[in-house]
Amino acid sequence: MRLSVLDVGSNTVHLLLLDVYPGSKPEPYASHKMALRLVEHQDEQGRITDHGRDLLTSFVVEARDFAVEHDAEDLLAFATSAIREATNGADVLDHVQSRSGVTLTEISGDQESAITFYAVRRWFGWGAGRIMDFDIGGGSFEMAVGTNALPTVATSVPLGAGRMYRTFLGGSDVASPADVKKLRRHVRTTLKPAVEKIEKGGRPDLAVGTSKTFRSLARICGAAPSAQGPYVPRIMHSEDLRLWTRRMEAMTVSERAELPGVSEHRAAQVLAGAIVAETAMDMLDIGTLRISPWALREGLILRRLDRLTTGAAIHTVNPKNLVAK
């Protein structure tokens, strides 16, 4: 069957189409995405503006039609921190559903952490032992640890790279030392209870970073480019991250955009993401991270495939039924 997956994140809205069958691995057939930066469309009260809501709705309609044109039989659509933390998130979801027919499922932070861990476990396998996973998104930072398919402990904190950039570093092209100091203090304070919770899950045999932020940071620190494919091992050492974070503190946004693995629209927030990653690795005494190409989206796909394999009933949405005749 051809499966379509719509991921509404804080930075990007991404539709992925895959040809899947029970036991298959999730390999893309086609992709359609937009750098919406939904969290930038929030007002001072934390409400997503009408303009942001309408941009999202327009893309969801576009994605639905793209799925129909490519003969998708099933649609999984979900939204993460940008929606769940908006004060009018439920209203935005209702608006999207009424205009497009697509129901976006809101995933909690702990669910996001657990499903991402599930994908990481499947990528590295049982031989990896106890895994600790870090995932930095635009609005939140997820951590999980465990020895099974799902984590023993999973948690989420509002320390996403985009959120931290806008809150602490958005006032100038080059981050001021005072702003960087405030950000570091805030990250450490916010992480403390989450770190204490994660530590109860035990010392990991393998520490993993997922998400575009960690892939970019690893590339800056010398990991292989994405063009070499997903099977090339990619690692990031804490001492390299520390060095490059200090260097980025002195760079302009345009200079950061010239770094390997950093896209133009993420160049502003990559420093904030680096500070969150560096602080978490330091507090949990993690010297090296392996980078996983699979994260939340793949976790949801794998869960869907598992249900196909077991024959369990699942509610599905045929995108063709969402288009008015």
N, C-alpha and C positions, 0 to 999 in steps of 0.2 A: 504494500500500500504506500501511497505518497502522503507523508505527514507534514503539516505546516505548523511551525512554532513561532509565536509572536511574543517577543520579549520587550516590555516597556521598562527600560532602565532610566536612571537619572541623567545619563549623558546621551544615550542612543536608543532609538526604537528600531528593533531588528526583527525581520521576518526571515526564517530559515526553512527551506523545503528539503525533505529527505525521503529517499526511497528505503523503506524499512520492512522487515519481516521478522518473525520470532527468531531470536538468536543472532540477529545481525548487529553490526556496530553502526553507530549513528554517523554516517558520512553525508555531507551536504550534496544536494542536487542543484539548488539555486538559492540566491540570497538577495534580499532587498532591505536597505536600511537608510536611516536618516539621523543625522546628529542633531536631535531636537533640543537637548539640554533642558529638560523639563523643569529642573529645579531653578533655572534662571527665570522662569515664568511664574515665580511666586511673589506675592506682595509682602508687605511688612507684617501682616497678620498670618502669614504662612498659607494663604490661599493661592491656588493655581489660578492665574488670571483667565478671563474669557478668551483672550488671544491664545494663550498656551493650551487651554482646553480644546479650542477649535483646531489648532495645529495638530494636536494629538489625534483628534477625531478624524481629520482629513487623512492622516497617514494610515490610521487603522482601516478606513475604507479602501485606501490604495492597496494596503497589504491584503485585505480580503479579496479584492479583485485580482491581484497578482496570484494569489493561491488558486483562485478559480481558473484563471487562464492556464495555469500549469497543472491542472487536474488533481489538485490536492483533495484527499478524501476525508481528512480529519484535521481539526484545528485545536491546538493548545495555545491559549493566550493568557499571559500573566503580567502582573505589575509588581514592582518592588518599592524601594524606600521613597521615591519621589511622590508616589501616590499615597502610600500608607501613612506618611508623615504630614501630608498636606491637610489642613483643617477642613477642606472641602473635598477630600479625596473621594468619598462615597458619591457625592454629587457629580464629580467628573466621570466616574465609572458609569453612573446611570446615563449621563449625557452621551457617552461613547456608545453604550449599548443601544440606546434609543435611535441614534443616527445611523449606526452601522450594523446592528444585529449581532455584534461580537461581544461576548461577555468576558471581560478581563478579570481574572481571578487575582485577588490581592494576596500576596504571600507575606507572612510575618517575617521579622528578622531571624528568629530562631529557626523557622522552617527553611528560609533561604540558606542559612548556615548548614543545616542538616542535609538538605538536598545537594548542595555543592560538595559536601564531604562524601556523599554517596557516589558522586561522579569521580571524585579523586580516588576513592577506594577501588572503583572498577578500573581506573586507568593504571594504578600501580599494583593492584592485586593483593592477595593475602600475604604474600611473602614480605610485604613492606612492614608488617608488624603494626605497632601502634602509630597512627598517623595524627599529626597536628596540622590543620589547614588554616591558612589566612586568606581572606578575600577582601580586597578594598574596592568598593564601588564608588559611584559619584556621591551618594548620600550617606552610606553606612559602611561599617567594617565588621565582617563576620569572622568568628573563630570557632573551631570545633576540634575535638580530639576523641579518639576511640580506637578500639581493636576490631570492631565488627563492621558490617556494611553501613550501619548508621552510627553516628557518634554517641559516646557516653555523655559528653557535655557539648552543648552548642550555645553560642551567645552572639548577640549583635549589639553594636554601639554606634551612635551617630557621629562617626569619624570618617565619613567618606571624603575622598580627595577634593571633589568639587565643593562640598559644603565647607571644608576647612579653608580652602582657598578664598572663597567669597567672604567668610567670616573674619579671617585674620590677615590675608595677604593680598586682597583685591584692591588696595588703595594706590599701588604704584607699580611701575614696570619692573623694578628691582625690589625684592623684599627687604625691608629695613630690619636691622638686627633686633630692634625692640619688638617688632611684630613676630619675627621668628621665635624669639624667646617666649612671647605670650602663647604662641601656638604650641610650642614644645611643652610648656607648663600645663596647658589645657589638655593636650593629648595624654600626658602621663597621669594626670588626675582622673580623667575620664576612664582610662584603661585599667586603673588599679583594681576596682572590684571585679571587672571582667577577667583580668589576669588571675586573680585569686580563685575565681570559679573554674577557669580552664586548667589551672595547675592541679586541681583535684582529680582531673582525668588521667594523670600520670605523665611521666617523662616520655616524649615520643621517640620512636626509632627512626622516624622520617618526618621532617618538617617540610610543608609544601606551601607554595604561593599560587593562587589562582587569580584570574581577572586580568583585564587589559593593563591595569596599573602595575601589577607585578611583572607581567611580560615586558612592559616598557622598561621598568627599573632593571630587570635582569639583562636586557639588551644593552642598556647604558653601561652596565657593569661588565660587559664583555661576552654575554651569552650569544649563541648563534642566532642569526636573523631568521625570521619566520619563513623566508624563502627556502630554507633548508628542510622544511617539513616538520611535522609534529613529533617524529620519532627520534630526533636528535636530543640527547639529554641536555637540559639547560639548568644551570645552578646559579645561585647568587650568594656570595659571602657577605657577612655583616660588615667586615672591614672595608670592602669595596663600596658597599652602599653608603657607609658613613662618609667615606672620602668624596663620593660623587654628590651626596646631599650637601656637603659644605661647598663644593664647587658650584652647584646650582643656586645656592643662596646668593652668590655674587653675580649670577647671570640675569640678563633681561629675558623676557618671555620669548622674544624672537630668537635669542641665542639658545634657549632650551629646545625650541622647535627644530634646531639643527642637529640635535643629539640623535644618535641612532635609536630607532624604535619609538620615537615620540612624534605623534601626529600634531598638526598645527592646532587643532581644536582642543587638544589635551595638554599643550605646552604650559599653559598658565597654571594648571592644577597639579602637574607632576611633582613639583617640589613639596607641596602639602602631602601628597601621597607618600613620598619618600620619607618624610618626617614621621608619619604614622607607622610605616613599615619598620623604619629603623628603631623607633621607640618600642614597638611590640617585640621585635627580635631581642632587643636589649633586656627588657623586663622579663622575658621568658627564657633568657640565656640561650637563644638559638643562633648558632654560628653560621649555618648554611641552610638555604632553602632550595628544594627542587621545584621547578616550575611545571605545573600541569596544564595541558592545553584544554582539558575539560573542566567545566565549572557548572553553574546553576542550570543553564540551558540544557546541557548534556545530561545533567542529573534528572531533569524532568522527562527528557526523551527516553532515557534508560528505564525510568519507572513505568513509562507508558509501554515500552517494549516488553518489560517483565509481565505486565498484565496481559499483553497479547499472548505471551508464551504460556501463561497459566490458564488462559481462557477465561479470566475473570471478567465479569460485566463491567463496563465503564461507559460513562456518558460521553458521547462524542458529538462534535458539531461538524456537519458537512458544509464547507464554505459556499458550495453551490446553492444551498438552501437559504443563504443570507442575502442573495441578490433578488431584488424584486423582479417578478416576471413582467 
